[in-house]
Amino acid sequence: MGRNERIKKVMAQIFGVAQSAIGDDASPGSIEQWDSLRHMNLIVGLEEEFDLRFPDECISEMVSFNLIVFHLRTLLPSDLD
């Protein structure tokens, strides 16, 4: 399973939606369940999935699928997509 699929899997679990409902443009504007509490749950879930810790300044910026991918690529550049 590639990085993007792993991200979408975690997002689907946290937001309680089908993985197929998580598009590349997913954001709080397109996922009704994406509130501040679930955002923090998402961060924890991603940290567990990828075995890393996000710097505090990244957490508030990770407000879309594409920005999550960007920050993960920055932290794990050698990880396969």
Secondary structure in CASP SS format (residue, H / E / C, confidence):
PFRMAT SS
TARGET T0000
AUTHOR 0000-0000-0000
METHOD secondary structure of the structure
MODEL  1
M C 1.00
G C 1.00
R H 1.00
N H 1.00
E H 1.00
R H 1.00
I H 1.00
K H 1.00
K H 1.00
V H 1.00
M H 1.00
A H 1.00
Q H 1.00
I H 1.00
F H 1.00
G C 1.00
V C 1.00
A C 1.00
Q H 1.00
S H 1.00
A H 1.00
I C 1.00
G C 1.00
D C 1.00
D C 1.00
A C 1.00
S C 1.00
P C 1.00
G C 1.00
S C 1.00
I C 1.00
E C 1.00
Q C 1.00
W C 1.00
D C 1.00
S H 1.00
L H 1.00
R H 1.00
H H 1.00
M H 1.00
N H 1.00
L H 1.00
I H 1.00
V H 1.00
G H 1.00
L H 1.00
E H 1.00
E H 1.00
E H 1.00
F H 1.00
D C 1.00
L C 1.00
R C 1.00
F C 1.00
P C 1.00
D H 1.00
E H 1.00
C H 1.00
I H 1.00
S C 1.00
E C 1.00
M C 1.00
V C 1.00
S C 1.00
F H 1.00
N H 1.00
L H 1.00
I H 1.00
V H 1.00
F H 1.00
H H 1.00
L H 1.00
R H 1.00
T H 1.00
L H 1.00
L C 1.00
P C 1.00
S C 1.00
D C 1.00
L C 1.00
D C 1.00
END
